[in-house]
């Protein structure tokens, strides 16, 4: 499970960096690298979204570790 956690965390970090660039500089790094809404860019966005949803489970695990 740790490998999946690290992969999800890596994708979430990539997503946050990309959204930070979009918000601060109107620069979409994923579109620049992979093309504007190309199939591969859409796959990246989808994986980042799934990783973000998966990362929500981290809160439940941290809370259960406190008890």
Biopython code that builds the backbone (N, CA, C, O; Angstrom):
import numpy as np
from Bio.PDB.StructureBuilder import StructureBuilder

atoms = [
    (1, "UNK", "N", (0.817, -1.195, 0.000)),
    (1, "UNK", "CA", (0.000, 0.000, 0.000)),
    (1, "UNK", "C", (0.863, 1.261, 0.000)),
    (1, "UNK", "O", (0.439, 2.302, -0.502)),
    (2, "UNK", "N", (2.067, 1.173, 0.559)),
    (2, "UNK", "CA", (2.921, 2.353, 0.614)),
    (2, "UNK", "C", (3.279, 2.870, -0.783)),
    (2, "UNK", "O", (3.333, 4.081, -0.999)),
    (3, "UNK", "N", (3.521, 1.973, -1.719)),
    (3, "UNK", "CA", (3.877, 2.410, -3.080)),
    (3, "UNK", "C", (2.730, 3.198, -3.702)),
    (3, "UNK", "O", (2.953, 4.213, -4.362)),
    (4, "UNK", "N", (1.507, 2.729, -3.492)),
    (4, "UNK", "CA", (0.335, 3.435, -4.015)),
    (4, "UNK", "C", (0.193, 4.801, -3.345)),
    (4, "UNK", "O", (-0.148, 5.787, -3.998)),
    (5, "UNK", "N", (0.457, 4.850, -2.038)),
    (5, "UNK", "CA", (0.396, 6.125, -1.318)),
    (5, "UNK", "C", (1.412, 7.122, -1.878)),
    (5, "UNK", "O", (1.082, 8.285, -2.110)),
    (6, "UNK", "N", (2.631, 6.671, -2.091)),
    (6, "UNK", "CA", (3.670, 7.558, -2.628)),
    (6, "UNK", "C", (3.358, 8.000, -4.059)),
    (6, "UNK", "O", (3.593, 9.154, -4.419)),
    (7, "UNK", "N", (2.835, 7.093, -4.864)),
    (7, "UNK", "CA", (2.462, 7.456, -6.231)),
    (7, "UNK", "C", (1.347, 8.502, -6.223)),
    (7, "UNK", "O", (1.394, 9.482, -6.967)),
    (8, "UNK", "N", (0.346, 8.278, -5.373)),
    (8, "UNK", "CA", (-0.758, 9.240, -5.269)),
    (8, "UNK", "C", (-0.243, 10.588, -4.778)),
    (8, "UNK", "O", (-0.623, 11.632, -5.309)),
    (9, "UNK", "N", (0.616, 10.569, -3.771)),
    (9, "UNK", "CA", (1.165, 11.815, -3.249)),
    (9, "UNK", "C", (1.976, 12.546, -4.315)),
    (9, "UNK", "O", (1.893, 13.770, -4.422)),
    (10, "UNK", "N", (2.751, 11.821, -5.096)),
    (10, "UNK", "CA", (3.515, 12.437, -6.183)),
    (10, "UNK", "C", (2.609, 13.100, -7.207)),
    (10, "UNK", "O", (2.885, 14.216, -7.649)),
    (11, "UNK", "N", (1.534, 12.429, -7.587)),
    (11, "UNK", "CA", (0.597, 13.003, -8.551)),
    (11, "UNK", "C", (-0.128, 14.218, -7.974)),
    (11, "UNK", "O", (-0.386, 15.189, -8.685)),
    (12, "UNK", "N", (-0.452, 14.160, -6.688)),
    (12, "UNK", "CA", (-1.098, 15.313, -6.058)),
    (12, "UNK", "C", (-0.147, 16.504, -6.044)),
    (12, "UNK", "O", (-0.572, 17.634, -6.283)),
    (13, "UNK", "N", (1.125, 16.269, -5.769)),
    (13, "UNK", "CA", (2.112, 17.351, -5.784)),
    (13, "UNK", "C", (2.245, 17.931, -7.180)),
    (13, "UNK", "O", (2.297, 19.152, -7.334)),
    (14, "UNK", "N", (2.301, 17.087, -8.197)),
    (14, "UNK", "CA", (2.354, 17.572, -9.585)),
    (14, "UNK", "C", (1.132, 18.428, -9.889)),
    (14, "UNK", "O", (1.243, 19.489, -10.503)),
    (15, "UNK", "N", (-0.030, 17.962, -9.456)),
    (15, "UNK", "CA", (-1.263, 18.718, -9.688)),
    (15, "UNK", "C", (-1.262, 20.062, -8.986)),
    (15, "UNK", "O", (-1.702, 21.062, -9.552)),
    (16, "UNK", "N", (-0.767, 20.092, -7.747)),
    (16, "UNK", "CA", (-0.755, 21.362, -7.025)),
    (16, "UNK", "C", (0.232, 22.340, -7.632)),
    (16, "UNK", "O", (-0.031, 23.542, -7.679)),
    (17, "UNK", "N", (1.356, 21.838, -8.093)),
    (17, "UNK", "CA", (2.314, 22.721, -8.773)),
    (17, "UNK", "C", (1.683, 23.289, -10.036)),
    (17, "UNK", "O", (1.790, 24.486, -10.303)),
    (18, "UNK", "N", (1.025, 22.432, -10.817)),
    (18, "UNK", "CA", (0.389, 22.895, -12.053)),
    (18, "UNK", "C", (-0.687, 23.931, -11.761)),
    (18, "UNK", "O", (-0.746, 24.963, -12.429)),
    (19, "UNK", "N", (-1.554, 23.668, -10.755)),
    (19, "UNK", "CA", (-2.603, 24.638, -10.417)),
    (19, "UNK", "C", (-2.015, 25.927, -9.863)),
    (19, "UNK", "O", (-2.555, 27.006, -10.108)),
    (20, "UNK", "N", (-0.927, 25.833, -9.125)),
    (20, "UNK", "CA", (-0.253, 27.037, -8.650)),
    (20, "UNK", "C", (0.269, 27.882, -9.806)),
    (20, "UNK", "O", (0.143, 29.107, -9.796)),
    (21, "UNK", "N", (0.854, 27.223, -10.800)),
    (21, "UNK", "CA", (1.336, 27.943, -11.988)),
    (21, "UNK", "C", (0.184, 28.569, -12.762)),
    (21, "UNK", "O", (0.303, 29.689, -13.259)),
    (22, "UNK", "N", (-0.922, 27.855, -12.866)),
    (22, "UNK", "CA", (-2.086, 28.398, -13.561)),
    (22, "UNK", "C", (-2.611, 29.624, -12.818)),
    (22, "UNK", "O", (-2.909, 30.648, -13.433)),
    (23, "UNK", "N", (-2.721, 29.518, -11.508)),
    (23, "UNK", "CA", (-3.262, 30.620, -10.720)),
    (23, "UNK", "C", (-2.356, 31.837, -10.677)),
    (23, "UNK", "O", (-2.833, 32.969, -10.754)),
    (24, "UNK", "N", (-1.064, 31.617, -10.556)),
    (24, "UNK", "CA", (-0.132, 32.733, -10.418)),
    (24, "UNK", "C", (0.280, 33.354, -11.749)),
    (24, "UNK", "O", (0.414, 34.573, -11.862)),
    (25, "UNK", "N", (0.478, 32.499, -12.760)),
    (25, "UNK", "CA", (1.057, 32.990, -14.013)),
    (25, "UNK", "C", (0.259, 32.658, -15.264)),
    (25, "UNK", "O", (0.698, 32.948, -16.377)),
    (26, "UNK", "N", (-0.925, 32.044, -15.088)),
    (26, "UNK", "CA", (-1.725, 31.605, -16.231)),
    (26, "UNK", "C", (-0.907, 30.703, -17.166)),
    (26, "UNK", "O", (-0.992, 30.817, -18.388)),
    (27, "UNK", "N", (-0.123, 29.817, -16.574)),
    (27, "UNK", "CA", (0.767, 28.928, -17.315)),
    (27, "UNK", "C", (0.414, 27.489, -16.971)),
    (27, "UNK", "O", (0.628, 27.054, -15.840)),
    (28, "UNK", "N", (-0.124, 26.746, -17.933)),
    (28, "UNK", "CA", (-0.511, 25.353, -17.738)),
    (28, "UNK", "C", (0.625, 24.455, -18.224)),
    (28, "UNK", "O", (0.775, 24.218, -19.423)),
    (29, "UNK", "N", (1.417, 23.962, -17.283)),
    (29, "UNK", "CA", (2.594, 23.163, -17.611)),
    (29, "UNK", "C", (2.226, 21.863, -18.311)),
    (29, "UNK", "O", (2.925, 21.447, -19.236)),
    (30, "UNK", "N", (1.150, 21.216, -17.894)),
    (30, "UNK", "CA", (0.732, 19.956, -18.526)),
    (30, "UNK", "C", (0.397, 20.189, -19.995)),
    (30, "UNK", "O", (0.781, 19.392, -20.851)),
    (31, "UNK", "N", (-0.318, 21.278, -20.295)),
    (31, "UNK", "CA", (-0.660, 21.579, -21.692)),
    (31, "UNK", "C", (0.572, 21.908, -22.513)),
    (31, "UNK", "O", (0.650, 21.557, -23.690)),
    (32, "UNK", "N", (1.532, 22.577, -21.900)),
    (32, "UNK", "CA", (2.761, 22.923, -22.623)),
    (32, "UNK", "C", (3.549, 21.658, -22.961)),
    (32, "UNK", "O", (4.076, 21.526, -24.066)),
    (33, "UNK", "N", (3.626, 20.739, -22.015)),
    (33, "UNK", "CA", (4.416, 19.528, -22.238)),
    (33, "UNK", "C", (3.695, 18.535, -23.152)),
    (33, "UNK", "O", (4.311, 17.969, -24.055)),
    (34, "UNK", "N", (2.387, 18.316, -22.923)),
    (34, "UNK", "CA", (1.683, 17.245, -23.616)),
    (34, "UNK", "C", (0.670, 17.716, -24.653)),
    (34, "UNK", "O", (0.058, 16.889, -25.328)),
    (35, "UNK", "N", (0.483, 19.013, -24.793)),
    (35, "UNK", "CA", (-0.477, 19.533, -25.758)),
    (35, "UNK", "C", (-1.782, 19.903, -25.083)),
    (35, "UNK", "O", (-2.161, 19.338, -24.057)),
    (36, "UNK", "N", (-2.460, 20.870, -25.689)),
    (36, "UNK", "CA", (-3.698, 21.383, -25.114)),
    (36, "UNK", "C", (-4.810, 20.350, -25.247)),
    (36, "UNK", "O", (-5.323, 20.120, -26.341)),
    (37, "UNK", "N", (-5.178, 19.733, -24.134)),
    (37, "UNK", "CA", (-6.222, 18.710, -24.042)),
    (37, "UNK", "C", (-6.003, 17.547, -25.017)),
    (37, "UNK", "O", (-6.951, 16.996, -25.576)),
    (38, "UNK", "N", (-4.730, 17.193, -25.203)),
    (38, "UNK", "CA", (-4.442, 15.974, -25.962)),
    (38, "UNK", "C", (-4.891, 14.785, -25.139)),
    (38, "UNK", "O", (-5.208, 14.930, -23.958)),
    (39, "UNK", "N", (-4.921, 13.636, -25.734)),
    (39, "UNK", "CA", (-5.339, 12.434, -25.019)),
    (39, "UNK", "C", (-4.448, 12.187, -23.813)),
    (39, "UNK", "O", (-4.934, 11.845, -22.734)),
    (40, "UNK", "N", (-3.145, 12.360, -23.995)),
    (40, "UNK", "CA", (-2.220, 12.106, -22.891)),
    (40, "UNK", "C", (-2.401, 13.139, -21.783)),
    (40, "UNK", "O", (-2.335, 12.790, -20.604)),
    (41, "UNK", "N", (-2.627, 14.394, -22.136)),
    (41, "UNK", "CA", (-2.865, 15.428, -21.127)),
    (41, "UNK", "C", (-4.128, 15.113, -20.335)),
    (41, "UNK", "O", (-4.164, 15.304, -19.119)),
    (42, "UNK", "N", (-5.153, 14.638, -21.009)),
    (42, "UNK", "CA", (-6.400, 14.271, -20.316)),
    (42, "UNK", "C", (-6.173, 13.100, -19.368)),
    (42, "UNK", "O", (-6.761, 13.049, -18.288)),
    (43, "UNK", "N", (-5.323, 12.158, -19.770)),
    (43, "UNK", "CA", (-4.979, 11.036, -18.894)),
    (43, "UNK", "C", (-4.259, 11.554, -17.649)),
    (43, "UNK", "O", (-4.554, 11.115, -16.538)),
    (44, "UNK", "N", (-3.324, 12.479, -17.827)),
    (44, "UNK", "CA", (-2.602, 13.075, -16.694)),
    (44, "UNK", "C", (-3.586, 13.759, -15.752)),
    (44, "UNK", "O", (-3.547, 13.538, -14.541)),
    (45, "UNK", "N", (-4.472, 14.593, -16.305)),
    (45, "UNK", "CA", (-5.464, 15.285, -15.467)),
    (45, "UNK", "C", (-6.346, 14.285, -14.727)),
    (45, "UNK", "O", (-6.664, 14.492, -13.556)),
    (46, "UNK", "N", (-6.744, 13.207, -15.393)),
    (46, "UNK", "CA", (-7.586, 12.192, -14.769)),
    (46, "UNK", "C", (-6.850, 11.483, -13.638)),
    (46, "UNK", "O", (-7.414, 11.267, -12.565)),
    (47, "UNK", "N", (-5.586, 11.121, -13.877)),
    (47, "UNK", "CA", (-4.797, 10.458, -12.844)),
    (47, "UNK", "C", (-4.581, 11.370, -11.636)),
    (47, "UNK", "O", (-4.642, 10.914, -10.494)),
    (48, "UNK", "N", (-4.329, 12.654, -11.887)),
    (48, "UNK", "CA", (-4.156, 13.607, -10.790)),
    (48, "UNK", "C", (-5.453, 13.728, -9.983)),
    (48, "UNK", "O", (-5.415, 13.789, -8.754)),
    (49, "UNK", "N", (-6.592, 13.763, -10.668)),
    (49, "UNK", "CA", (-7.879, 13.834, -9.978)),
    (49, "UNK", "C", (-8.156, 12.601, -9.139)),
    (49, "UNK", "O", (-8.622, 12.709, -8.004)),
    (50, "UNK", "N", (-7.874, 11.438, -9.687)),
    (50, "UNK", "CA", (-8.068, 10.190, -8.940)),
    (50, "UNK", "C", (-7.121, 10.152, -7.739)),
    (50, "UNK", "O", (-7.507, 9.736, -6.647)),
    (51, "UNK", "N", (-5.882, 10.589, -7.954)),
    (51, "UNK", "CA", (-4.915, 10.617, -6.849)),
    (51, "UNK", "C", (-5.371, 11.568, -5.746)),
    (51, "UNK", "O", (-5.180, 11.290, -4.562)),
    (52, "UNK", "N", (-5.968, 12.684, -6.134)),
    (52, "UNK", "CA", (-6.482, 13.622, -5.140)),
    (52, "UNK", "C", (-7.600, 13.015, -4.319)),
    (52, "UNK", "O", (-7.656, 13.199, -3.103)),
    (53, "UNK", "N", (-8.488, 12.292, -4.980)),
    (53, "UNK", "CA", (-9.568, 11.621, -4.253)),
    (53, "UNK", "C", (-9.017, 10.527, -3.338)),
    (53, "UNK", "O", (-9.480, 10.357, -2.210)),
    (54, "UNK", "N", (-8.031, 9.797, -3.833)),
    (54, "UNK", "CA", (-7.402, 8.758, -3.021)),
    (54, "UNK", "C", (-6.700, 9.374, -1.813)),
    (54, "UNK", "O", (-6.717, 8.801, -0.724)),
    (55, "UNK", "N", (-6.086, 10.536, -2.004)),
    (55, "UNK", "CA", (-5.365, 11.200, -0.912)),
    (55, "UNK", "C", (-6.303, 11.600, 0.223)),
    (55, "UNK", "O", (-5.852, 11.783, 1.354)),
    (56, "UNK", "N", (-7.574, 11.737, -0.051)),
    (56, "UNK", "CA", (-8.531, 12.022, 1.010)),
    (56, "UNK", "C", (-8.554, 10.911, 2.060)),
    (56, "UNK", "O", (-8.878, 11.157, 3.222)),
    (57, "UNK", "N", (-8.209, 9.694, 1.652)),
    (57, "UNK", "CA", (-8.176, 8.587, 2.610)),
    (57, "UNK", "C", (-7.043, 8.745, 3.616)),
    (57, "UNK", "O", (-7.067, 8.116, 4.674)),
    (58, "UNK", "N", (-6.046, 9.579, 3.302)),
    (58, "UNK", "CA", (-4.949, 9.808, 4.240)),
    (58, "UNK", "C", (-5.478, 10.382, 5.547)),
    (58, "UNK", "O", (-4.960, 10.056, 6.615)),
    (59, "UNK", "N", (-6.502, 11.231, 5.482)),
    (59, "UNK", "CA", (-7.063, 11.838, 6.688)),
    (59, "UNK", "C", (-7.640, 10.781, 7.622)),
    (59, "UNK", "O", (-7.447, 10.851, 8.836)),
    (60, "UNK", "N", (-8.335, 9.819, 7.071)),
    (60, "UNK", "CA", (-8.905, 8.748, 7.882)),
    (60, "UNK", "C", (-7.821, 7.899, 8.519)),
    (60, "UNK", "O", (-7.967, 7.465, 9.661)),
    (61, "UNK", "N", (-6.731, 7.656, 7.794)),
    (61, "UNK", "CA", (-5.659, 6.850, 8.340)),
    (61, "UNK", "C", (-4.901, 7.587, 9.428)),
    (61, "UNK", "O", (-4.493, 6.977, 10.416)),
    (62, "UNK", "N", (-4.706, 8.886, 9.267)),
    (62, "UNK", "CA", (-4.015, 9.658, 10.291)),
    (62, "UNK", "C", (-4.860, 9.697, 11.551)),
    (62, "UNK", "O", (-4.341, 9.544, 12.657)),
    (63, "UNK", "N", (-6.144, 9.900, 11.392)),
    (63, "UNK", "CA", (-7.048, 9.950, 12.549)),
    (63, "UNK", "C", (-7.058, 8.606, 13.289)),
    (63, "UNK", "O", (-7.082, 8.574, 14.520)),
    (64, "UNK", "N", (-7.040, 7.499, 12.535)),
    (64, "UNK", "CA", (-7.061, 6.194, 13.180)),
    (64, "UNK", "C", (-5.731, 5.899, 13.875)),
    (64, "UNK", "O", (-5.708, 5.115, 14.823)),
    (65, "UNK", "N", (-4.632, 6.498, 13.438)),
    (65, "UNK", "CA", (-3.343, 6.314, 14.076)),
    (65, "UNK", "C", (-3.249, 7.059, 15.408)),
    (65, "UNK", "O", (-2.479, 6.675, 16.289)),
    (66, "UNK", "N", (-4.040, 8.128, 15.549)),
    (66, "UNK", "CA", (-4.021, 8.916, 16.778)),
    (66, "UNK", "C", (-4.636, 8.153, 17.941)),
    (66, "UNK", "O", (-4.253, 8.362, 19.092)),
    (67, "UNK", "N", (-5.572, 7.283, 17.656)),
    (67, "UNK", "CA", (-6.284, 6.556, 18.731)),
    (67, "UNK", "C", (-5.497, 5.386, 19.235)),
    (67, "UNK", "O", (-5.952, 4.677, 20.133)),
]
sb = StructureBuilder()
sb.init_structure("model")
sb.init_model(0)
sb.init_chain("A")
sb.init_seg("    ")
for serial, (resi, resn, name, xyz) in enumerate(atoms, 1):
    if name == "N":
        sb.init_residue(resn, " ", resi, " ")
    sb.init_atom(name, np.array(xyz, "f"), 0.0, 1.0, " ", f" {name:<3s}", serial, name[0])
structure = sb.get_structure()
